[in-house]
Amino acid sequence: MIFLLSSCQLFTNPHSPAGYVLPRPEIHFLGKKLSEVSGLFYLKGTSSMLAIADDKKHVFRVYTDGTVDDFYTEEFAPSADYEDVLQLDSTVYVLASDGTLFASHRADSGLVTETYHLEVPLPETVERDAEGKPKEGSVDFETMYYDSSARGVILLSKNIKGENNTGVRTAWRFDPATRRFDPKPFYTIRQKDVADVLKDGKAQFKPSAAAFNPLSGQLFILSSAGHLLVITNGRDSVEAAYRLNPSFYPQAEGIAFAENGDMYISNEAKLGKATLLRIPYGRKGKRH
């Protein structure tokens, strides 16, 4: 079922990137399988996307009309707090919130999954368990995307213990060729830069999803906390930021782009049903 929001429902003082109208998305309701949808990745030429949901052991396919089925019929890994998904060549990567990557591919023996864990440097003050591992919540990732210019899978932190004191969000690069994480951060984004663009010193920036816009080459980053869409150059430069109406974007945790520039954003079922929003790209669209 599709709903197109009327002009009387527009968010007060709406602002949108050039070519888009964020307050007027086309809405598709998702089924119970994806009530906690937490990540999207557009599959070129298929009118469909990969999707992942919290604690689900399956990778799903969601079509642009909101129809959902299984991408893998098998379970790819044990239950975990899964946050994002992407496909590179024949490998599907799934991100868990603690910085663990699950890399799955089809082999003669069936579905094969390998695991890679990012060891993030943490302050000595961070509480640890009996095995010396940081306690749950010390490291929190929800965002993963592929950067072709860097030839790497990038993880962007939502919150890491100690980051709030330094005022940054940190990106880490995983090299698919060597199957290793780089020892040092790929880049950082200053939260102050986001606040300055918004002219709001209290703005929250906790990345929940990101994807490159294929037309502009810019990185579009969602922050469910604070209801923001932040646009960067793919590194540390914040170029724009827009507020998202929580009535339409209550818990935006997935973003993907079709080849023609159409933007798709998914929302978890925070207060109602999970949704897939299509924000079409208009070539003659003006910045609102």
C-alpha positions as CSV (number, residue, x, y, z in Angstrom):
1,M,0.0,0.0,0.0
2,I,1.4,3.4,-1.0
3,F,0.7,6.8,0.7
4,L,1.8,10.1,-0.8
5,L,1.8,12.8,1.8
6,S,-0.2,15.9,1.1
7,S,1.3,19.4,1.2
8,C,-0.7,20.2,4.3
9,Q,1.4,17.6,6.1
10,L,4.7,19.2,5.3
11,F,7.2,19.5,8.1
12,T,7.5,23.1,9.3
13,N,10.3,24.9,7.5
14,P,11.2,22.0,5.3
15,H,14.7,21.8,3.9
16,S,15.9,19.1,1.4
17,P,19.0,18.4,-0.7
18,A,18.8,19.5,-4.3
19,G,16.5,17.3,-6.3
20,Y,14.6,15.8,-3.3
21,V,11.6,16.7,-1.2
22,L,12.2,15.0,2.2
23,P,8.8,15.9,3.7
24,R,6.9,14.2,0.8
25,P,8.0,10.6,0.7
26,E,6.2,7.7,-0.9
27,I,5.5,5.3,1.9
28,H,5.5,1.5,1.8
29,F,4.7,-0.6,5.0
30,L,7.0,-3.5,5.7
31,G,5.9,-6.8,7.1
32,K,6.6,-8.3,10.6
33,K,9.9,-9.9,9.3
34,L,11.4,-6.4,9.0
35,S,9.6,-4.7,12.0
36,E,13.2,-4.0,13.3
37,V,14.8,-3.2,9.9
38,S,18.2,-1.7,10.6
39,G,20.0,-1.6,7.3
40,L,19.6,-1.4,3.5
41,F,21.8,-1.9,0.5
42,Y,20.5,-1.3,-3.1
43,L,21.1,-4.1,-5.6
44,K,21.8,-2.5,-9.0
45,G,19.5,-3.5,-11.8
46,T,17.0,-5.4,-9.6
47,S,14.6,-2.8,-8.2
48,S,15.4,-4.4,-4.8
49,M,17.6,-4.0,-1.8
50,L,19.3,-6.2,0.8
51,A,17.9,-5.7,4.3
52,I,18.9,-6.8,7.8
53,A,17.0,-6.6,11.0
54,D,18.0,-6.7,14.7
55,D,18.5,-10.2,16.1
56,K,17.4,-11.8,12.8
57,K,19.7,-14.5,11.5
58,H,18.6,-14.1,7.8
59,V,19.5,-11.6,5.1
60,F,16.3,-10.4,3.4
61,R,15.5,-8.8,0.1
62,V,13.0,-6.0,0.0
63,Y,11.6,-4.7,-3.3
64,T,10.9,-1.1,-4.0
65,D,7.2,-1.7,-3.5
66,G,7.8,-3.0,0.0
67,T,7.5,-6.7,-0.8
68,V,9.8,-8.8,1.4
69,D,11.4,-12.2,0.9
70,D,14.6,-14.1,1.9
71,F,17.8,-13.3,0.1
72,Y,19.4,-16.3,1.9
73,T,17.1,-19.1,2.9
74,E,19.7,-20.3,5.4
75,E,20.8,-18.6,8.6
76,F,24.1,-16.8,8.0
77,A,25.2,-16.5,11.6
78,P,23.9,-16.8,15.2
79,S,21.6,-14.1,16.6
80,A,23.3,-10.8,17.3
81,D,22.5,-7.1,17.3
82,Y,22.8,-6.7,13.5
83,E,22.8,-3.1,12.2
84,D,23.8,-2.9,8.5
85,V,24.3,-4.9,5.4
86,L,26.0,-4.6,2.0
87,Q,27.1,-6.7,-0.9
88,L,30.5,-6.6,-2.6
89,D,31.0,-8.9,-5.6
90,S,29.6,-12.3,-4.3
91,T,30.1,-11.6,-0.6
92,V,27.4,-10.2,1.7
93,Y,28.7,-8.3,4.7
94,V,26.6,-7.8,7.8
95,L,27.6,-5.5,10.7
96,A,27.0,-6.2,14.3
97,S,26.8,-3.3,16.8
98,D,30.0,-4.3,18.6
99,G,32.1,-3.8,15.4
100,T,32.0,-7.4,14.2
101,L,31.7,-8.1,10.4
102,F,30.1,-11.3,9.2
103,A,31.1,-12.0,5.6
104,S,29.0,-14.6,3.8
105,H,29.3,-16.2,0.4
106,R,27.8,-19.2,-1.4
107,A,30.1,-22.2,-1.9
108,D,29.6,-25.8,-3.1
109,S,29.1,-26.8,0.6
110,G,26.4,-24.2,1.2
111,L,26.5,-20.8,2.8
112,V,29.9,-20.0,4.3
113,T,30.4,-17.2,6.8
114,E,33.7,-15.7,8.1
115,T,33.9,-13.3,11.0
116,Y,36.2,-10.3,11.5
117,H,36.2,-8.1,14.6
118,L,37.3,-4.5,14.9
119,E,39.3,-3.9,18.1
120,V,38.7,-0.2,18.8
121,P,41.2,1.6,21.1
122,L,39.3,2.5,24.2
123,P,40.1,4.6,27.3
124,E,41.5,2.8,30.3
125,T,38.5,3.9,32.3
126,V,36.2,1.6,30.2
127,E,34.7,-1.2,32.3
128,R,35.6,-4.7,31.2
129,D,34.4,-8.2,32.0
130,A,36.3,-11.1,33.5
131,E,37.9,-11.9,30.1
132,G,39.1,-8.3,29.7
133,K,36.6,-7.5,27.0
134,P,34.8,-4.1,27.1
135,K,31.3,-4.3,28.6
136,E,28.3,-4.2,26.3
137,G,27.6,-0.7,25.0
138,S,31.2,0.5,25.1
139,V,31.4,0.2,21.3
140,D,28.3,0.9,19.2
141,F,28.2,0.8,15.4
142,E,25.1,1.0,13.2
143,T,26.7,2.3,9.9
144,M,28.6,0.5,7.2
145,Y,29.1,1.4,3.5
146,Y,31.5,0.6,0.7
147,D,33.8,3.3,-0.5
148,S,35.1,2.5,-4.0
149,S,37.7,5.2,-4.0
150,A,39.2,3.8,-0.8
151,R,38.6,0.2,-1.9
152,G,37.3,-0.5,1.6
153,V,34.3,-1.3,3.7
154,I,33.8,1.6,6.1
155,L,32.4,1.4,9.6
156,L,31.2,4.7,11.1
157,S,30.7,4.8,14.9
158,K,27.4,5.7,16.5
159,N,29.1,6.1,19.9
160,I,32.3,4.8,21.4
161,K,33.3,5.4,25.0
162,G,35.4,8.4,25.1
163,E,34.2,9.9,21.8
164,N,31.9,12.3,23.4
165,N,34.8,13.8,25.3
166,T,36.7,14.4,22.0
167,G,33.5,15.5,20.1
168,V,34.0,13.2,17.1
169,R,32.6,10.2,15.3
170,T,35.2,7.8,14.0
171,A,35.4,5.8,10.7
172,W,37.3,2.6,10.3
173,R,38.3,0.9,7.1
174,F,38.2,-2.9,6.4
175,D,40.2,-4.1,3.4
176,P,38.3,-6.9,1.6
177,A,41.5,-7.9,-0.2
178,T,43.6,-8.5,2.9
179,R,40.6,-9.1,5.2
180,R,42.0,-6.8,7.8
181,F,41.0,-3.6,9.5
182,D,43.4,-0.7,9.2
183,P,45.3,0.0,12.5
184,K,44.3,3.6,12.5
185,P,41.0,5.4,11.9
186,F,40.1,6.2,8.3
187,Y,38.7,9.7,9.3
188,T,36.7,11.5,11.9
189,I,33.7,13.8,11.8
190,R,33.5,16.6,14.3
191,Q,30.1,16.8,15.9
192,K,30.7,20.5,16.2
193,D,30.8,20.8,12.4
194,V,27.3,19.2,12.2
195,A,26.0,21.5,14.9
196,D,27.6,24.6,13.1
197,V,25.8,23.8,9.8
198,L,22.5,23.4,11.7
199,K,23.2,26.4,13.9
200,D,22.2,24.3,16.8
201,G,24.8,23.6,19.5
202,K,22.6,20.9,21.0
203,A,22.2,18.8,17.8
204,Q,22.7,15.1,18.3
205,F,24.8,13.3,15.7
206,K,24.9,9.5,16.1
207,P,25.2,7.9,12.7
208,S,22.6,5.1,12.1
209,A,23.2,4.5,8.3
210,A,25.0,5.9,5.3
211,A,25.3,5.6,1.5
212,F,26.9,7.4,-1.4
213,N,24.6,9.3,-3.7
214,P,25.5,7.9,-7.2
215,L,24.7,11.3,-8.8
216,S,26.5,13.8,-6.6
217,G,29.2,11.5,-5.1
218,Q,28.4,12.8,-1.7
219,L,27.9,10.6,1.4
220,F,24.5,10.8,2.9
221,I,24.5,9.9,6.6
222,L,21.4,9.3,8.8
223,S,21.3,10.0,12.5
224,S,18.1,8.5,14.0
225,A,19.0,10.2,17.2
226,G,18.3,13.9,16.5
227,H,16.4,13.0,13.3
228,L,19.1,14.3,10.9
229,L,20.3,13.8,7.4
230,V,24.0,14.9,7.2
231,I,25.9,15.2,3.9
232,T,29.7,15.0,3.7
233,N,32.4,14.7,1.1
234,G,32.9,11.1,2.1
235,R,35.6,12.1,4.6
236,D,35.7,14.7,7.4
237,S,34.0,17.6,5.6
238,V,30.4,18.3,6.6
239,E,28.7,20.0,3.6
240,A,25.0,20.1,4.6
241,A,22.6,18.9,7.2
242,Y,18.8,18.6,7.2
243,R,16.3,17.9,9.9
244,L,13.9,15.0,9.4
245,N,10.3,15.2,10.5
246,P,9.9,12.4,13.1
247,S,6.3,11.9,12.0
248,F,7.7,10.4,8.8
249,Y,11.2,9.4,9.9
250,P,10.6,8.1,13.5
251,Q,13.6,5.8,13.6
252,A,15.5,6.1,10.3
253,E,18.2,3.4,10.3
254,G,18.6,2.4,6.7
255,I,19.4,4.3,3.5
256,A,20.1,3.3,-0.1
257,F,20.1,4.9,-3.6
258,A,18.9,3.5,-6.9
259,E,21.0,4.2,-10.0
260,N,18.7,7.1,-11.0
261,G,19.2,8.9,-7.7
262,D,16.0,7.8,-6.0
263,M,16.6,7.7,-2.2
264,Y,15.2,4.9,0.0
265,I,15.1,5.3,3.8
266,S,13.8,2.6,6.2
267,N,12.3,3.1,9.6
268,E,12.0,0.6,12.4
269,A,8.5,0.1,13.8
270,K,9.0,2.5,16.7
271,L,5.4,3.5,17.3
272,G,3.6,1.8,14.4
273,K,4.7,-0.3,11.4
274,A,8.1,-0.4,9.9
275,T,8.3,1.6,6.7
276,L,10.3,1.9,3.5
277,L,10.2,5.5,2.2
278,R,11.0,6.4,-1.4
279,I,12.1,10.0,-2.0
280,P,12.3,10.3,-5.8
281,Y,15.0,12.4,-7.4
282,G,13.8,15.1,-9.7
283,R,16.3,16.5,-12.1
284,K,14.7,19.9,-12.1
285,G,14.2,19.8,-8.3
286,K,15.3,22.8,-6.4
287,R,16.7,23.0,-2.9
288,H,13.9,23.6,-0.5
